[in-house]
Amino acid sequence: MLKAIVGSSTAENVLLYLQNYEQAYGREIADTFGIAQSQVQKQLIKLEAGGVLVSRLIGRTRLYQWNPRNPLVPALRGLLGLALESLPAAEQQRYYRRRTRPRRSGKAL
């Protein structure tokens, strides 16, 4: 949907993931969408260089989040929010609704 605007489906996936979860690291995004971590890292580095994202190290993991100092981020997030809401319900459930509570012990999968 946003591929034509942001340039690639990987960039679209990265931006929509960050819109939904606020912050993420490269491996987490790559595993969610089943794409190469190197592709995700390239997009994250490019977005950070452009001032859209900022990152910080937590141990050996680089965590990315929106740059609060960039004046264009709120408008971009508004567009991404609309795009996220317009996705089919099955796609939203598959990629953007992560389980937040642990499963009860003894419960069948």
Protein Blocks (a to p, Z undefined) as FASTA:
>chain_A
ZZmmnopaklmmmmmmmmmnopacfklmmmmnopafklmmmmmmmmmmnomaccddehja
ccddddfkbmklmmmmmmmmmmmmmpcfklmmmmmmccfbdcdehiaZZ
